[in-house]
Amino acid sequence: MTVAPPVIEKLREIVGQQRVLTDETSFQQYGVDRTTLWSPSPGVVVLPGSTEEVQAIIQLANAERIAVVPSGGRTGLSGGAVALNGEIVLVLDRMNEVVAFNAIDRSVTVQAGMITQQLQTFAEQQGLFYPVDFASTGSSQIGGNIATNAGGIKVIRYGMTRNWVLGLKVVSGNGDILELNHGLVKNNTGLDFRHLFIGSEGTLGIITEATIGLTRPPKELSVLVLGVVDFPSIIDVLKTYNDGMELTAFEFFTHNGMEKVLAHSEVPAPFESEAPFYALVEFEALSETQLDQAMSLFETCVMEGWVLDGVISQSLSQAENLWKLREDMSETLSRWKPYKNDISVNVSRMPEFLAEVESLAAAEYPNFELVWYGHIGDGNLHLNILKPDDLPVEQFAGQCSVASKQIAALVGQFNGSISAEHGVGLLKKDYLEYSRSATEVQLMRQVKQVFDPNGIMNPGKIFDAV
């Protein structure tokens, strides 16, 4: 499908001649996210600079019955920003300014195209802190974070993106501008449409501005890395530390994953001994009391037989290196073209679930290497299936697709989620039934119909129209 020349001309009238792109290079740049399973095929790329321009584009798309795909930082891993069928790709890169800051309310209103790291830097300049943090903060955008309800490494302390969104300005699928919640902390006046747009993956409309809550920055962060004897013991360690002190992060990773990070970077090993699993614990050490408590809990974990060895950061640089053992894993594994699963189950059931997946892989996919890591403190597991060197990409993807359906079925048995934080997009919509009932999916379709009656907003993402 192509976008007719008269429509392209109308788009140029809205945003300007230079901000409507029709060349193949732009299609390849803006029409896809970080998934590599689809080749983008948009009809036109448009870069608006204001909410009013976004509204005009959506109104034109409705009049012409042309689908619209929102494009933010394009860091997604579920195909949520892929344009396959001649859509208008609406790029928010130009809308990246701070609109307002309120020191009393500890809130900032930003345009949706602001890079996450820029928001973090702005908060720091005000002596405050935006706590949602993950590997792609340097390129992801706030609008995309909100549209996928991004999580990351600090969820155990600060929660998901949803917890920090005080207000939204959106253009709905039928072209209305909605200002939702106005930054209020308490607003008990009926349905809160703000929360419908959070996590909606652009299927209801376009987020153009967001009012974000900020908090005080953490101080004197210390990092512990512990070598743990098995995965069930990680849960014991988590409970011990959760009961004994307030944590800002609790991550885990497997030894085979850490080996790859060590082999492809200058990060030193945390200690000489090896363990099958590692836990990374971060906390505020505001006094010697907290440090003493952390070491006391460490000794308890060793005496219980859960922990083999450990190290605590003695400097900022050492803390950064310990974090790299976990944070560098995704980029390091990319050379093996991993098939990723972003899943969650209740923390108490994680050992049983992981054992079931390992058993399935050993029985049916013995040639596949699995690397686990994740935000263990909030039940989020990242399962990476590495491609064997001698297996063609297409064959590997086909086998992994079958494996993912089997894993999704296991997720369903554990009442878990097929997508903990990356969204559903195109990649996981066939597995949605394992996390949501048929009634829930139908209600989602009905909600979409209310906000997007012509079905132009990011069609085919999360669920199909019928």
C-alpha positions in Angstrom: 0.0 0.0 0.0 1.2 3.5 -0.9 0.2 6.9 0.4 -1.3 9.0 -2.3 0.6 12.1 -3.5 -2.3 14.4 -2.4 -2.1 13.1 1.1 1.6 13.5 1.2 1.1 17.1 0.1 -1.4 17.7 2.9 1.1 16.3 5.4 3.7 18.7 4.1 1.3 21.6 4.7 0.9 20.4 8.3 4.5 19.9 9.3 6.6 21.5 6.6 8.3 20.3 3.4 11.4 18.9 5.0 9.6 16.9 7.7 7.8 14.5 5.4 10.1 11.7 4.3 9.4 9.3 1.5 12.9 7.8 0.8 13.8 4.2 1.5 16.6 5.1 3.9 14.1 6.9 6.1 11.6 4.0 5.9 14.3 1.7 7.1 15.4 4.1 9.9 12.0 5.0 11.3 9.7 2.1 10.3 11.1 -0.5 12.7 12.3 -1.0 16.2 15.1 -3.3 17.5 13.4 -6.5 16.5 14.8 -8.0 13.3 12.0 -10.4 12.3 10.2 -7.9 10.0 11.2 -5.7 7.1 9.6 -2.3 7.4 7.4 -1.0 4.6 5.8 2.3 5.6 4.1 4.7 3.2 5.5 7.9 4.6 7.4 9.2 7.6 6.2 12.4 9.3 8.0 14.4 12.0 5.5 16.8 13.8 6.7 19.4 16.2 3.6 20.0 18.4 0.5 18.4 19.8 -1.6 20.4 17.3 0.4 19.1 14.4 -0.1 15.5 15.7 -3.8 16.2 15.9 -3.9 17.4 12.3 -2.1 14.3 11.2 -4.5 12.0 13.0 -7.5 13.8 11.7 -6.1 13.5 8.1 -5.4 9.8 8.7 -8.9 9.3 9.8 -10.3 11.1 6.8 -8.2 9.0 4.4 -8.5 5.8 6.4 -4.7 5.4 6.6 -3.1 3.6 9.6 -0.6 5.4 11.8 2.4 3.8 13.6 4.0 5.9 16.4 7.8 5.9 16.4 9.7 7.0 19.5 13.2 5.9 20.3 12.7 2.6 18.4 14.4 0.6 21.1 11.5 -1.8 21.5 12.0 -5.6 21.4 8.4 -6.7 20.6 7.7 -5.2 17.2 5.4 -2.5 18.6 6.8 0.2 16.3 7.1 -1.8 13.1 5.3 -0.4 10.0 4.5 -3.2 7.6 1.6 -2.0 5.4 2.1 1.5 4.0 1.3 3.3 7.2 2.0 6.9 8.2 5.0 6.6 10.6 4.6 9.4 13.1 8.0 10.2 14.6 8.2 12.2 17.9 12.0 13.0 17.8 11.4 16.8 17.4 9.1 16.9 20.4 11.8 16.7 23.1 11.5 19.8 25.2 10.8 20.5 28.9 7.4 22.2 29.0 7.3 23.1 32.7 9.0 22.3 36.0 7.4 22.7 39.5 9.9 22.3 42.4 7.1 22.4 45.0 5.1 19.6 43.3 8.4 17.8 42.4 7.1 17.3 38.9 8.2 18.1 35.3 6.1 18.2 32.2 8.0 17.1 29.0 7.2 16.4 25.4 7.0 12.7 24.6 10.0 12.6 22.4 12.4 13.5 25.2 15.2 10.9 25.7 14.9 9.1 29.0 18.5 10.0 30.0 17.8 13.7 29.3 14.9 13.6 31.8 17.2 11.9 34.3 19.8 14.6 33.8 17.3 17.4 34.1 16.0 15.9 37.4 19.6 15.7 38.7 20.2 19.3 37.8 17.2 20.2 40.0 18.6 18.1 42.9 15.9 15.4 42.2 15.8 11.9 40.7 13.8 10.1 38.0 14.1 6.5 39.1 13.0 4.5 36.1 16.2 3.1 34.7 17.2 0.5 32.1 19.8 -0.3 29.5 18.2 1.9 26.7 17.8 5.1 28.7 20.3 6.8 26.3 18.0 6.3 23.3 14.5 5.4 24.4 11.9 8.2 24.7 9.5 9.1 27.5 6.4 8.6 25.3 7.6 5.0 24.4 8.4 4.3 28.0 4.9 5.2 29.0 3.3 3.4 26.0 5.0 0.2 27.1 5.0 0.9 30.9 8.8 0.4 31.0 10.3 -1.2 34.1 14.0 -1.8 34.5 16.5 -2.3 37.4 14.9 -0.2 40.2 11.4 -1.6 40.2 11.8 -3.3 43.6 12.2 0.2 45.2 10.4 2.6 42.8 7.9 0.7 40.7 7.2 0.8 37.0 6.8 3.9 34.8 3.1 3.9 35.6 4.0 4.9 39.2 5.6 8.2 38.0 3.1 9.4 35.4 1.1 12.2 37.0 -0.6 13.5 33.9 -0.7 13.0 30.1 -1.6 15.0 27.1 -2.7 12.7 24.3 -4.3 12.8 20.8 -6.8 10.0 20.7 -7.3 7.8 17.7 -10.3 9.9 16.7 -8.3 13.1 16.8 -9.4 14.6 20.2 -6.8 16.3 22.4 -7.2 15.0 26.0 -5.5 16.4 29.0 -5.6 13.7 31.6 -5.2 14.2 35.4 -3.3 17.6 35.2 -0.5 16.3 37.4 -2.7 15.7 40.5 -1.7 13.2 43.1 -5.3 12.7 44.3 -8.1 12.9 41.8 -11.1 10.6 42.6 -13.5 11.7 39.9 -14.3 8.6 38.0 -12.4 6.6 35.4 -8.7 7.6 35.0 -8.1 7.4 31.3 -4.4 8.2 31.9 -3.9 4.6 32.9 -5.5 3.2 29.8 -2.9 5.0 27.7 0.0 3.8 29.9 1.0 0.4 28.4 -1.4 0.7 25.4 1.5 0.6 22.8 0.0 3.4 20.7 -3.2 1.5 20.0 -5.4 4.2 21.5 -3.7 7.3 20.4 -0.5 9.3 20.6 1.1 10.5 23.9 2.4 14.0 23.2 3.3 15.3 26.7 3.7 13.8 30.1 3.8 15.2 33.6 6.3 13.1 35.5 6.8 12.9 39.3 10.3 13.1 40.7 11.8 12.1 44.0 14.9 12.6 46.1 18.1 11.0 44.7 19.4 8.0 46.5 22.6 8.5 48.4 25.8 6.5 49.1 24.7 3.5 47.0 26.6 0.3 47.7 26.6 -2.8 45.6 27.0 -6.4 46.6 27.5 -9.3 44.2 27.0 -12.7 45.7 27.8 -16.1 44.3 24.8 -18.3 44.9 24.7 -22.1 44.9 21.4 -22.6 43.0 18.3 -20.6 41.9 16.1 -21.5 44.9 18.8 -20.0 47.1 18.6 -16.7 45.3 15.0 -16.4 46.5 16.2 -17.2 50.1 18.8 -14.5 49.7 16.2 -12.0 48.4 13.8 -12.7 51.3 16.7 -12.3 53.8 17.8 -8.9 52.4 14.2 -7.7 51.9 13.4 -8.5 55.5 16.6 -6.9 56.8 16.9 -3.7 54.9 15.4 -1.5 52.1 16.9 -2.3 48.7 17.1 -0.2 45.6 17.8 -3.2 43.3 18.0 -6.9 43.4 19.2 -8.5 40.1 20.4 -12.0 39.1 22.4 -13.6 36.3 23.8 -17.0 35.4 27.5 -17.9 35.3 27.5 -18.6 31.6 26.2 -15.1 30.9 28.8 -13.5 33.1 31.5 -15.5 31.4 30.6 -13.9 28.1 30.6 -10.4 29.6 34.0 -11.0 31.1 35.4 -12.4 27.8 34.2 -9.5 25.7 34.9 -6.5 28.0 37.4 -5.2 30.4 35.2 -5.7 33.5 37.0 -7.8 36.1 35.5 -10.9 37.7 33.8 -10.1 41.1 35.9 -12.8 42.9 38.0 -15.9 42.2 35.5 -18.6 43.0 32.7 -19.6 40.6 29.0 -20.1 41.2 26.2 -21.2 38.9 24.2 -18.0 39.8 24.9 -14.5 41.0 22.8 -12.0 42.9 23.4 -8.3 42.7 22.1 -6.3 45.7 22.1 -2.5 45.8 21.2 -0.4 48.8 21.7 3.0 50.4 24.6 2.9 52.9 23.9 6.2 54.7 25.9 5.1 57.8 28.1 2.3 59.1 24.9 0.8 60.5 23.6 -0.1 57.0 26.9 -1.5 55.9 27.1 -3.6 59.1 23.6 -4.9 58.5 24.4 -5.8 54.9 27.4 -7.7 56.0 25.5 -9.4 58.8 22.9 -10.6 56.3 25.7 -11.8 54.0 27.1 -13.9 56.9 23.7 -15.4 57.5 23.4 -16.3 53.8 26.8 -18.0 53.9 26.0 -19.9 57.1 22.7 -21.1 55.6 24.7 -22.6 52.7 23.0 -20.3 50.1 26.0 -18.1 49.2 29.5 -19.3 48.3 31.3 -16.0 48.1 30.7 -12.2 47.7 32.1 -8.8 47.3 30.9 -5.3 48.3 31.9 -2.2 46.4 34.5 0.0 48.0 34.3 2.9 45.5 32.0 4.3 42.9 34.1 2.8 40.1 33.9 -0.6 41.7 30.2 -0.3 42.0 29.9 0.6 38.3 32.0 -2.4 37.4 29.8 -4.7 39.5 26.7 -3.3 37.7 28.3 -3.9 34.3 28.3 -7.6 35.0 24.6 -7.4 34.8 23.9 -4.4 32.6 26.4 -5.3 29.8 24.8 -8.7 29.4 22.2 -7.8 26.8 24.6 -6.0 24.5 27.2 -8.8 24.9 24.7 -11.5 24.0 23.6 -9.7 20.9 26.5 -11.3 18.9 24.7 -14.7 19.4 21.5 -13.3 17.9 19.5 -14.4 21.0 15.8 -15.1 20.9 14.5 -13.2 23.9 11.7 -14.0 26.3 10.6 -11.3 28.7 8.3 -13.0 31.3 7.2 -12.7 34.9 5.7 -15.0 37.5 5.2 -14.4 41.2 8.6 -14.3 43.0 7.6 -17.3 45.2 7.1 -19.5 42.2 10.2 -18.5 40.2 12.3 -21.5 41.2 9.6 -24.0 40.1 9.0 -22.1 36.9 12.7 -21.8 35.9 13.2 -25.6 36.6 10.2 -26.4 34.3 11.7 -24.3 31.5 15.2 -25.8 32.0 13.6 -29.3 31.8 11.7 -28.5 28.7 14.9 -27.1 27.0 17.0 -30.1 28.0 14.4 -32.5 26.6 13.5 -30.8 23.3 16.3 -28.3 22.6 19.5 -29.8 23.9 21.7 -27.9 21.5 20.4 -24.5 22.7 22.3 -22.6 25.3 20.1 -20.7 27.7 21.2 -17.5 29.5 19.0 -16.2 32.3 19.2 -12.8 33.9 16.6 -10.3 35.3 15.0 -8.2 37.9 14.5 -11.0 40.3 13.1 -8.7 43.1 10.0 -8.1 41.1 9.6 -11.5 39.4 10.9 -10.5 35.9 12.9 -13.1 34.1 14.8 -12.5 30.9 15.4 -15.8 29.1 17.9 -15.6 26.2 18.1 -18.6 23.8 21.5 -18.3 22.0 21.7 -19.3 18.4 24.2 -22.1 17.7 26.9 -21.0 15.2 26.0 -23.7 12.7 22.3 -23.1 12.7 20.8 -20.8 10.0 19.0 -17.8 11.4 15.7 -18.7 9.8 15.8 -22.2 11.1 16.7 -21.0 14.6 13.9 -18.5 14.6 11.4 -21.2 13.6 12.5 -23.5 16.4 12.5 -20.7 18.9 9.0 -19.7 17.9 7.8 -23.2 18.8 9.8 -23.1 22.0 8.3 -19.7 22.9 4.8 -21.0 22.6 5.7 -23.9 24.9 7.2 -21.4 27.4 4.1 -19.2 27.1 1.9 -22.1 27.9 4.1 -22.7 31.0 3.7 -19.0 31.9 -0.1 -19.5 31.7 0.0 -22.5 34.0 1.9 -20.3 36.6 -0.6 -17.4 36.1 2.3 -15.2 34.9 2.8 -12.7 32.1 4.2 -13.3 28.7 5.5 -9.7 28.7 6.8 -8.3 32.0 8.0 -4.9 30.6 8.7 -4.9 26.9 5.1 -4.9 25.6 3.3 -7.3 23.3 3.6 -5.7 19.9 3.7 -8.1 17.0 6.0 -10.5 18.6 3.8 -11.8 21.4 0.3 -11.2 20.4 -0.2 -14.9 19.4 0.6 -15.7 23.1 -1.6 -13.1 24.7 -4.2 -15.9 25.5 -1.8 -17.3 28.0 -1.9 -14.1 30.1 -5.3 -12.6 29.4 -8.7 -14.3 29.1 -10.8 -14.1 25.9 -13.2 -11.8 27.8 -10.3 -9.4 28.7 -9.1 -9.3 25.1 -12.6 -8.6 23.8 -12.9 -5.8 26.4 -9.6 -4.4 25.1 -10.9 -4.3 21.6 -14.0 -2.5 22.8 -11.9 0.1 24.6 -9.9 0.6 21.4 -13.1 1.1 19.5 -14.1 4.0 21.8 -10.8 5.9 21.4 -10.0 4.8 17.9 -13.3 4.1 16.1 -11.7 3.8 12.6 -9.0 1.4 13.8 -6.1 3.5 12.5 -3.8 3.5 15.5 -1.0 1.0 15.4 -3.3 -1.8 14.0 -2.3 -5.4 14.6 -0.3 -4.6 17.7 -1.2 -6.4 21.0 -4.3 -8.0 19.3 -6.0 -8.1 16.0 -9.2 -6.1 15.4 -11.3 -9.2 15.1 
